[in-house]
Amino acid sequence: MRTVFWYLRAVFYILLLWMKEPKAKSLLKKGKIKEFDEYVRKILRKFCTTVIKWAGVKYEVRGLENIPTDRAVVFVSNHQSNLDPLLLVAALDKPYAALAKIELSKLPVVPTWMGFLRCVFVDRDNIRASVLSMKKSVEVVKSGYSMTVFPEGTRSGSAELAEFKAGAYKIAEKAKSDIVPVCINGAYSIMKRGSMKIHGGNVLVEILPPIRLSEMAKAQIKQLPETTKQMIKERIEIYENEKSSRN
């Protein structure tokens, strides 16, 4: 029943988002960018926090002090569940732009609000479109808006990690921004891969110290996908061991 009620409530809340669109568009049209950004962040963070709560998920956040406050960054996070994007908006101090799969642009209402956040949709099956998406992402970060990227490209559905692709790191390198690794622990049990059923559970979100690309050699930057993967892998192993010892 949890799953049925979750989807019904989510649909209701999406309708509320649709009703709040006119105010956001009005602020944008008037050029009130600061007010627009604050309004969008307030609405979306409340939405994601509420939806995560409805799913019966309790989350702990560690390392918020590692997020730079004076510059835009590129967050790179592992991807365990379909709820990860909502979880990060709820867990971090504010919503950030994201590099998102093109399929999300076909949903009702949601793409409009993702657009308000300056999210960039990417079609991985279209090389030319993917290149353009990367360029748009660089411009978003250069303009002062941080961006979240899941370098695995798709959810793992487990504690295991897939290959970390280089796109996120190229965005950071070209935008001359820092990389901030994010480790999501335990989300794979909320919505298992291949299933739409919602399970409650506990999740730990860890923000790791930022990596300053400006202080790195080209060879080191090239190794960043594997480097950050190993950093996140170590944190997952620690979490899984702690969980096993408690059970």
C-alpha distance (Angstrom), angle and dihedral (degrees) to the residues before:
residue distance angle dihedral
M1 . . .
R2 3.81 . .
T3 3.80 89.7 .
V4 3.82 94.5 49.6
F5 3.80 93.4 48.4
W6 3.81 91.2 45.1
Y7 3.80 93.2 55.8
L8 3.81 93.1 44.0
R9 3.79 91.6 50.5
A10 3.80 91.8 44.9
V11 3.82 90.8 54.0
F12 3.81 90.0 49.6
Y13 3.80 91.6 50.5
I14 3.81 91.6 48.2
L15 3.81 87.4 56.5
L16 3.81 87.9 53.9
L17 3.80 89.2 52.4
W18 3.79 89.1 53.2
M19 3.81 89.7 53.1
K20 3.81 91.0 52.7
E21 3.82 94.8 51.2
P22 3.85 95.6 89.6
K23 3.81 93.2 61.2
A24 3.80 92.1 49.7
K25 3.79 91.8 47.9
S26 3.79 91.0 47.6
L27 3.81 92.6 53.6
L28 3.81 90.1 48.0
K29 3.80 92.8 48.2
K30 3.81 90.5 51.5
G31 3.79 90.4 52.3
K32 3.80 93.2 -116.8
I33 3.79 92.6 143.4
K34 3.80 97.8 163.1
E35 3.80 92.5 50.2
F36 3.80 89.9 43.6
D37 3.82 92.8 52.5
E38 3.81 92.5 46.9
Y39 3.80 92.3 48.5
V40 3.81 93.7 48.8
R41 3.79 93.2 46.6
K42 3.82 91.9 48.5
I43 3.80 93.8 50.1
L44 3.81 96.4 43.6
R45 3.78 95.7 45.0
K46 3.80 90.3 51.5
F47 3.80 90.2 47.7
C48 3.81 94.3 50.5
T49 3.80 94.3 42.6
T50 3.80 90.9 51.3
V51 3.81 94.9 45.7
I52 3.82 91.9 48.9
K53 3.81 90.0 49.7
W54 3.81 90.9 50.9
A55 3.80 88.5 54.9
G56 3.80 89.1 61.1
V57 3.79 92.1 -113.7
K58 3.78 122.3 150.5
Y59 3.78 113.9 -166.2
E60 3.78 134.9 -170.5
V61 3.79 122.1 -157.2
R62 3.78 124.2 -153.3
G63 3.78 130.1 -179.5
L64 3.81 102.2 27.5
E65 3.80 86.3 144.8
N66 3.82 87.7 67.3
I67 3.82 92.3 68.9
P68 3.83 109.5 97.7
T69 3.80 111.4 -126.9
D70 3.80 98.1 -165.3
R71 3.80 101.3 58.3
A72 3.79 144.1 27.0
V73 3.79 117.7 -96.5
V74 3.79 139.8 -175.4
F75 3.80 113.3 -116.7
V76 3.81 114.4 -152.0
S77 3.79 114.1 -163.2
N78 3.76 137.4 176.0
H79 3.79 114.4 -115.8
Q80 3.82 120.0 -133.8
S81 3.81 104.9 151.1
N82 3.80 145.5 18.9
L83 3.79 86.6 -112.7
D84 3.82 93.8 59.8
P85 3.83 95.7 98.5
L86 3.82 90.8 51.5
L87 3.79 90.4 44.3
L88 3.80 92.7 54.0
V89 3.79 92.6 49.3
A90 3.81 88.8 51.2
A91 3.81 95.1 43.3
L92 3.80 102.1 42.6
D93 3.78 122.4 71.0
K94 3.80 92.6 -103.8
P95 3.82 140.2 -5.3
Y96 3.78 116.8 -84.6
A97 3.78 133.5 -163.3
A98 3.79 115.1 -90.7
L99 3.77 140.6 -158.8
A100 3.81 100.6 -122.6
K101 3.79 135.8 -175.4
I102 3.81 115.3 -99.1
E103 3.83 92.4 -118.6
L104 3.81 90.2 73.5
S105 3.80 90.2 62.1
K106 3.82 88.7 68.5
L107 3.80 94.8 61.6
P108 3.83 120.7 99.9
V109 3.83 119.1 -101.7
V110 3.82 95.5 -16.4
P111 3.85 96.0 85.4
T112 3.81 90.4 55.5
W113 3.80 91.8 57.3
M114 3.79 91.3 43.1
G115 3.79 86.3 53.8
F116 3.80 89.1 52.2
L117 3.82 86.7 57.6
R118 3.82 89.5 49.9
C119 3.80 92.2 -114.9
V120 3.80 115.8 171.1
F121 3.80 121.3 -139.1
V122 3.79 117.5 -143.2
D123 3.78 129.2 -160.9
R124 3.79 103.9 -155.0
D125 3.80 91.9 -170.1
N126 3.81 91.6 60.8
I127 3.80 112.2 65.9
R128 3.80 95.3 -167.3
A129 3.81 92.3 48.5
S130 3.81 90.2 47.2
V131 3.80 91.1 54.6
L132 3.80 90.8 51.0
S133 3.81 90.1 49.0
M134 3.80 89.9 53.4
K135 3.80 90.6 51.7
K136 3.81 91.3 49.4
S137 3.80 89.9 49.8
V138 3.80 91.4 52.6
E139 3.79 90.1 51.9
V140 3.82 91.3 49.7
V141 3.81 91.3 54.8
K142 3.80 92.6 42.5
S143 3.80 89.2 53.6
G144 3.81 89.9 59.4
Y145 3.81 103.6 -95.2
S146 3.79 119.8 123.1
M147 3.80 117.9 -132.8
T148 3.80 134.8 -151.4
V149 3.80 119.9 -143.1
F150 3.81 130.1 -178.0
P151 3.82 101.0 -149.0
E152 3.81 93.2 -167.2
G153 3.81 86.6 69.3
T154 3.79 93.8 -141.8
R155 3.79 137.4 32.7
S156 3.79 117.2 -80.9
G157 3.80 94.7 -150.0
S158 3.80 89.6 -144.4
A159 3.79 144.2 48.6
E160 3.81 88.7 -84.7
L161 3.79 120.1 101.1
A162 3.79 127.1 -133.5
E163 3.79 124.2 -150.0
F164 3.80 114.3 -59.6
K165 3.80 106.8 -129.9
A166 3.81 120.7 -142.3
G167 3.84 99.6 -121.5
A168 3.81 96.9 94.7
Y169 3.78 91.8 50.1
K170 3.78 92.7 49.0
I171 3.80 89.1 53.3
A172 3.81 90.7 52.8
E173 3.80 93.1 44.7
K174 3.81 94.3 50.5
A175 3.80 93.1 42.5
K176 3.83 90.1 46.6
S177 3.80 91.0 -128.7
D178 3.79 135.7 137.8
I179 3.80 125.1 -99.9
V180 3.80 117.3 -127.8
P181 3.84 113.3 -166.4
V182 3.81 116.3 -145.5
C183 3.79 123.9 -163.9
I184 3.80 120.1 -155.9
N185 3.81 111.9 -162.7
G186 3.80 124.6 -167.3
A187 3.82 100.9 -0.4
Y188 3.81 92.3 118.8
S189 3.82 88.9 76.2
I190 3.84 92.5 58.4
M191 3.79 97.8 65.6
K192 3.77 112.6 5.4
R193 3.78 119.5 -143.5
G194 3.80 112.3 -90.9
S195 3.80 92.0 20.0
M196 3.80 133.2 90.1
K197 3.81 92.7 -160.0
I198 3.80 115.9 120.8
H199 3.80 120.3 -135.9
G200 3.78 126.4 -174.2
G201 3.76 119.5 -126.9
N202 3.77 150.0 132.5
V203 3.79 122.7 -77.5
L204 3.78 131.4 -173.6
V205 3.80 119.1 -154.4
E206 3.80 114.3 -165.6
I207 3.80 123.6 -170.3
L208 3.78 108.5 -156.4
P209 3.83 125.6 -152.7
P210 3.83 115.2 -73.9
I211 3.78 120.4 -100.4
R212 3.81 114.0 -136.4
L213 3.77 108.4 -144.2
S214 3.80 89.9 -171.7
E215 3.81 88.0 69.8
M216 3.79 95.5 49.3
A217 3.78 134.3 88.4
K218 3.82 120.2 -122.0
A219 3.80 91.2 -106.1
Q220 3.81 91.0 54.3
I221 3.81 92.2 49.1
K222 3.79 89.6 51.6
Q223 3.81 89.3 56.3
L224 3.82 94.1 49.3
P225 3.84 96.8 100.0
E226 3.80 90.4 59.4
T227 3.81 93.3 37.0
T228 3.80 94.7 54.5
K229 3.80 91.3 41.3
Q230 3.80 89.6 57.6
M231 3.82 91.4 46.6
I232 3.80 91.1 53.9
K233 3.80 92.3 41.7
E234 3.80 90.5 56.6
R235 3.81 91.5 51.9
I236 3.81 91.6 48.9
E237 3.81 91.3 50.5
I238 3.80 90.8 51.2
Y239 3.81 90.5 49.7
E240 3.81 93.6 47.2
N241 3.81 91.5 48.8
E242 3.81 91.4 49.4
K243 3.81 90.2 49.2
S244 3.81 91.7 49.7
S245 3.80 92.2 49.9
R246 3.82 90.4 53.0
N247 3.81 93.4 52.0
